[in-house]
Amino acid sequence: MPGTHRPPALSGLDSPAPSRATAPEIRISHAHTNLAGVTGAVDSSLAKLCPTCGVHYPAEFKVCPRDATELVDADTSEDRDELVGQTLSQTYTLLRVIGEGGMGRVYEARHTRIGNKRFAIKMLHPEFARQPEVLTRFQREAEVAASVQSPYVVDVYDVDRTADGRPFIVGEFLDGKEFASYLDEVGKMPVGPAVRIVRQICKALTAAHAKGVVHRDMKPENVFLTGDLSSPIAKVIDFGISKMGDAPGTALTKTGMIMGTPSYMAPEQARGERVDHLADVYAVGAILYCAVTGQRPFDRGDPTATLTAVLTQDPPRPRSIEASIPDSLEMVIQRAMAKRPQDRYASMAELEAELAPWDVGEGEAELVVAPQRGQSQIPALVASRNSSADQRSRAVGMARPMVLILGSLGLFWGAGSLMTTIAATVRLARGGGATANLTGSEAAFLIVGFVFALLTPTILIVRYLRRKIWDNSAKAMELSERLYRPVVTGLCAYGFGTLLIRVLEGIIIRRAVGVAWPVWDLLLFAFGLAAAGGSFALQEEERKRRA
């Protein structure tokens, strides 16, 4: 695919990409401030302009070296930017405009002393250079991008001001394509390439989080793909509304202020609450959702409706949109996008590690099994990852059947135990003898009464499962795990108690008729309930410790 040239994005500076970039945004633009003055002088040596690519060349050039187009005099070109051709800080000569938005322009620049070195210069419009908050956010972007050291974060080299006081950032010149534009072209991506890009985003944000920086506006528009687009390098850009450890009195955000892009915004961020790195975990999960399904998780046409959906609904199940998505990958996406921050992956590094089984190829050169004679080399890492992915897929595939099985067993055990307990109480009230049994009508009344008593809660539980659990693999896995121990422990305790009673009555006491004693029913119910409750309490305590 043809590459485009683009610098690290600046909110409000970039031209919108088709379809995805036109989504509603709730944002505050950002900028940079208060550095040394700059001299600007027209570089008379760049007298020629390529009408095709817009690059300026010295007067002695006749054709463009890039596309062989005949050059024209720069002064005869239409809509000439007054800054093109000027040299900023006696170092950066502006060659052409490569991006523009409501807040300013982005230029390609050439270093005056290192002629082959290209840079991206992002500059505010004059009217925004006088707004303190915009300037502060511009400064924030430069500081954050410069402080985060990662091959997957765009580099920032310098900050300064023009002669008329406009701040500008000198950044890495990126040659490639915006991830959002790429997704618009391809629709949706195969799992492997999509995961490869998202893992690079995770690594970039891991480095940012290590510096105490939360991006808060992760989306495909803020990821740029460089190099070969069949196996690109992802660069995270636009840290303008990032959150870091602001000192008292200098915080750029307050509780109740909503910033970000609704389609990729974590629920706590949509509520205007203070956010941490888990908001970025949610957003990266949403980016992967979009990449493998071809659809945004939430896209209602206007910001208010989208925010409402983010707060109150789950996005459509990924496999309902693209059936080829593995069950286990679907679970990873849905867990990353959990409504409650504590239900998500605890860190970006943990999410990146969970995605590793689908990122085939990485590290294969170092981890190859030594072949025997006549055998081909087999990447050990791929085999290991495939095995891990298969095991996880089987576990996720069994989650929903296990919910049904464990739920049914638990319901039957609970209802049966309660009925035998009620019957035992009635029998004890009648003396507890072998003949103190329920009448036929009493037994029928008890059974029918329990059926009707359980009907309404059963319907409510089924509706809850359908609406909240069934389409979410992560929730189904969690519910299956939470049901397993208490149900199995309760049933095992009840069965062990029954066996113990039979041993006592039939072998030790040698009076087997006592097995029917109603007190045993009461004790068995209490024993099983205590075992199930204790198991559940221990399980919850373990969950809290892990959290």
N, C-alpha and C positions, 0 to 999 in steps of 0.2 A: 504494500500500500504506500502511496506517496507520503513522504514525511512533511510535516509542517514545522516551522521554527517558532518556538514559544518560550518565554522566560517563566520563572516561578510566578504563579498567579497572585494577583493582589485583588482583594475583594473590591468590586466596583470598577476595576480597571480592565477586566477581560471581556472580550466580546462573547456574547452568549453562544454556546454550542447548540446545534439543532436539537430539538425536542427535550432532551434531558436537562440542558442548561437553562431552559426557559421555565423550569419548575418554580413555584412560589418560594421566595426566600424571606426570612426574617433576619436581617443582618445589620451590623454596624460596620461601616468601612473603616479602614485603618491606615496609618501613615507613619512617617519618621520626622524627626526634628533636630534642630539646635546644634548643628555641627559647623565646621569651618566654612567660610565663604568660598565661592567658586568663581573662577573667571571663565567667561564664555566668549569666544571669538570665532567668526565664520572661517572655516578652513577653505581658503580659496583654491587649494589643490584638488578638492573634490568637485570638479566642475561638471562632471558627466553623470548621468542617471540612467539606469536600466528601466525602461517602462514596464518590463515584465515582472521583475522581482523587486524593484524599488530600491536597489542598492546603489550608493554613490561611488564614483570612481574618479581617479585623477584625470586631468584634461587630456593626457596623452593616450588614454584608453579609447579604442574605437568600438569594440564589442564587449558584451558582458562575458566574463570567463565562465560563469555558471551555466547560462542558457544560450550563449552565442547570439543574443539579441543586440541589434545595433543601438548604441547609446545615444541619448539626446542631451542637449544642454540642460543642466539642472534648473536653470531659471525659467525654462519654458514649460516645465511640468505643472500640471494642475494641482491645486490644493496642497501646495508646498508647506510643510511644517517649518516654522521659523527656526526651530531648534536643530533641524536636520542640517548637518554640516558643521555645527558648532562643536567646540572641544570643552568639556567640563573638567574642572580641576587640572587643566593643562595635561590631562591624561586620557580621557575617554572621548573619542570622536563619534558623534551620533551619525549613523549611516542611514537609518530608515525607521519608520514607524511599523511595529509588528503587532501591536495590539492597542485597543482603546476601549474605554468604558466611561461611565458617568463620573468617575473620580479622577481620571488622568489618562496618561498614555504610557506605553512601553516601547522602548527603542532598542534596536540592535546597535551596539557600539563596538568600536575597534580601539585597542590600546595604542596610544601614539608611539610607544617605545617597543612594544611587542606586537608587531603588525598583524601576525596571524591569530592573535588571541581575540576571541569575540566574547562580548558580555551582553547581558540584558540590563538595561537601565529603566527603572520604574520611577515615574515622576508624577507628582500631584499637579492638578490644575491650580492656577494661582488662587482662586477663591477658596479652596480647601486648605491651602497652606497657612491660613489665618485661624483655623478652627483647632483649639487646643486638644480636644478629644481625638480628632482625626489624626493630628500630629503624633499624639501619644501612641495610638494604635499602629501607626506607621513605624514608629520607633520600636514598638513591641515586636513587630514582625522581623525587623532586622536583627534585633538582639537574640530572639529565640532561634531563628534559622542559623545564625552564626554560632550559637552555643551548642546546638545539637550536632554531634559528630556521628554521621552515618552515611554510608554510600547511597542510602535510599531517601535522604533528605536533601533538598536543593541547597546549594552553597550560596552564602552571601559574603561578598568580599569587602564592600565599602559602603559608607553612607556619607552624604554631604548635601550641600545646597547649591542651587544655581545663583547667578548674579542677582536675579530678582527675588531671591529668597525661597524658591520652591525646593522642598526636600526631594532627594532621590536616593534610591537604593541601587547599588551595583551588584548584580547577582550572576549566577551561572546561566549561560546561554544553553537552553535545552533544545535539542534537535530531535523531533519525534512527533508525538500526537497526544493530546489530552485523552485520558482514559474514558471520559464521558463521550467524546467524539468517536472514539474507537468503538464503544458499545453501540452508539447510534448506527454505525456502519455495519457491524456484524450481528446486531440483535442480541444474541446471547452467546456465551462462550462454552466450550467443553470444560469439564470439571478440572482437568489437569492444569491447563494454562491459566484458568481463573484463580485456582488455588495458589499457583506459583506467584502471581502478581499480589494477591492478598497477603501471602506470607511475607513478601518484601515490605508491604505496608505495615504489617505487624512489627517487623524488625525496626523500621523507622520510628514507630511510635513507642516501642520499647526503649529506644535511646532517648526519646523526648521525655517519657515518663521518668526515666532515671534522673533527668535534670529537673524534675518537678513540674514539667510542662504538660498541660492537657490541651490538645488541639481544639476540640469542641466544634469543629466544622468539617469533619471528614466526610467526603463524598467523592464520586468519580471525577467531578470537576476539579477537585484539588489533588488529583494524582496525575502525573505526567509520565508517559511511556517513552523511553529513549532507546536508541539502538535499533536492532532488528526487531520489528514488531511481531515476528513469529516466536521470539523468545526475548521479550523486552526487559529492561531495567526500569522499575517503578521509582518515581521520585515524589515524595510527599511535599506539597507546597502550601503556601498561604497560612501562616501562623498568626495572622492579624488579630483574631479574636481568641487566641489561645489564653489559657489560664495558668498562671504560675504563682509562686508565693509572694503576693503583693504585700508590701509593708503597710501598716495601718495608715489610713489616710490617702493611699495611692491606688487603691483597688479600682480597676476599670469596670467592674461589674458589681451588681448588687443583687441580693435575693429578690426575685420578682421580675428581673430583667431577662427577657427571652432573646437569645441570639443563636444563630445557626440556620440550618436548612431543614424544614419540617419533615421531609420524607426520610431523612437519615438521623433525626434527632431522638435522643433517648427520652423516655417519658419524664424523668425527673428534670431534664433540661427544658422540656416543653412546659413544665409547671413553674418554671422560673426559679427552681431551687439551685443552690450551689452544687456543682458537679465535681466529680473526680475522674480518675483515669477510666472508670467503668463506663462512662459516657462514650469514650472513644471505642471501647470494646463493642458496645452496642452498634455504633456507627459502622465499624469495620464489618460486623456481621451483616448489616444492611447492604453494604457495598458488595459483599459476596453473594447475597441474595439476588441483587440486581444483575450481577455478572452472569450467574448460572441460569436465571429464569428469564432474563430479558425484560423484567418489569421492576419498577420501584416497589418496595414493600408497602408504602402508603403514597397514594397520588390522587387526591380528591379534587384538584383543579384550583383550589384557593387555600391560602395558609390556614385559615380558621378551621375549615373542614378537615384538612390534613392533620392539624394538631389534635383535633377531637378524636380522630381515628387512632392516632399514636397513643393517646391516653386511655382509650376505652376498648380498643379492638386488637386482635392479633392479625398479622398479615396472612394472606392465603398460604396454605401449606405449600412449600416449594415443589414437592412432587406432584401436587395437583396441577401445576403449571408445566413442569418438565419432568416426565415420569422417569427419565434416565438418571436423575440425581440419586445417588446412593442413599439408602435410609440413614446410615450413620453420618453422612455429611449433612443431611437435612437436620439431624439432631444437633450437630455442632452449630449450624446457623441459628437454629431456634433457641439454643441455650445462650449463645452470644447476644441474642435479641430479647432476652427475658425482660419482662416489665420491671421486675424488682432487681435493683443492682446486685443484691447479695445472691441472686440465682444465676448470675452470669459467671463467666470465667473470671478468676480472681486477678488475672493480669493479662497483658497483651502477649507476654511470652508463653503463657499457658495456652492461649488460643492458637498461637503460631505452632506450638508443639502438637496440638490436637489435629491440625490440618496437614501435618507432615505425611501421613499415609497416602494422600492424594497428589502430592507433589513429586511425581516420579521424575528421576533424573538427577536431582541434586545430590552431590557427593558420591555418585556412582564410580567416578574415576578412582577414588580412594578406597572404596569398599567393594572389591571384586574378588570372587572366589578363584583361587588358583585352579585352572582347568587341568584335568587329566588328559592323557593322550586320546585324541579323537573326540574330545568334548569341547563344546563352546563355552566361552566365559559367561557366567551367570551373575548378574549384579546382586550381591547379598543384601544390600540395602533395599532394593526393590522387592525381593522375596520376603524380607522381614516386614516391610510396610504392607505388602499385599496380605500377608497373614494377619497382621494387626487389623487391617481394614475389614477383612473377612469376619474375624471374630466380633468386631464391633457391629458389623452389619447384622450378624445373626442375633446378637443381643438386642439391638434396636428392633429387628423384625419380630422378636418374641415378646417385646414389651407390651403390646396391646393384648395379645392372647393371654399373657400372664396376668394382666389387670383383670380380665374377665374371669379367669380361673380362680385367682386368689380372692377376688371380690365375691364370687359365688360361694366359694368354700367358707369364707368369713361370715357371709350372710346366713348360710345354712347352719354353721356351727353356733352362731349367736342366737338365731331364732330357735334352733333345736334345744340349746341349753336353757334358754329362758322358759320354753314350754315345759321341759322336764322339771325345772325348778318350781314353776307354779304348781305342776301336778304333785311334786313331792311335798310342797307346803300344804296342799289340800289333804294329802294322805296322812301327813303328820297330825293335822288337826282332827282327823278321824281315828287317831290312835296309832298309826304307822304300822299296823299289822299287815300280814300277807294278803288279807282280804279287803283291806281299806283302799280300794282302787276307785278311779273315776268311773262314773256311769258312761254309757255310750253317748248320751246327749251332751254330757259335760265335755267329753273328749271332742265331739264334733264342734261344740261351741268354742272350745279353746283353739282348735285348728282354724276355724273360719275367722274367729276374732283376730288371730295373728296374721292371717292372710290380708285382711282388710287393714289392719294396723300398719303393716309393712308396705302396703300398696303405694300410698302417697310418698313416703320417703324414698322408696325404690324408684319411682318415676322421677322424682327430683334429682336423685343421684345420677340416673341415666341421662337426663337432660344436661346436667352439669358436665358429665363426661363428654357428651357429644359437642357441647359448645366450647368448653375450656381445655379439654385434655386430648380428645381423640385426634385432632388434626395437628397436634404439637408433639413431635417425637421426644423432645427433651422432657416435657411434662409427663408423657406416658412412661418414659424410663424412670423418672423420679418417683412417680406414683407406684410403679411396679416394685421398685426397690423398697419403698416405705411400707408397702403392704406385706412384702415377703416375710420379713422376720417376725412381726407380731402374729400374723395368721398361722405360719408354720409352727412357731413356738407355742401358741395357744392350743392348736390341734395336737401337737406332740405331748404337751403337758396333760391334756384331757385323756389322750390314749394311754399315757404312762400311768396316770391315776387309776384308770379303769383296770389296767393290767395288775397294778399293785393290789387293788381291792380283791380281784379274783385270786391272786396268790394268797393273800391273807385269809380270805373266806374259805377257799377250797383246800389249801394245803396246811396252813398254820392253825387256823381256828377249826377247820374241817366242819364248817356249817355253811355250805354253799347257798342255802336259801336266804342267808343274810345279804347276799348281793343285791336283792331287791329292796333292801332297807332304804327308805326315801332320804335319810340323812346323807347317804353316799352321793345322791344326785346334787344336793346342795353343796357338798364339799368339792365335788368334781367341777361344778360350775365356778366356784370361787377360786379353785386352784388354777384352772385354765385361764380365767380372766386375769388373775394376778400375774401369771406367767406372760400373757400377751401384753398386759400393761407395762410390766417391767421391761420387757424387750423393746417396746416402743419408746419408753423413757430413755433407755440406754442409747438407742439409735439416735434420738433427737439430741442427746448430749454430745454424741460423736459428731453430728452435723454442725452443732454450734462451735465445737472445738476446731473443726476444719475451716469453718467460716472465719 
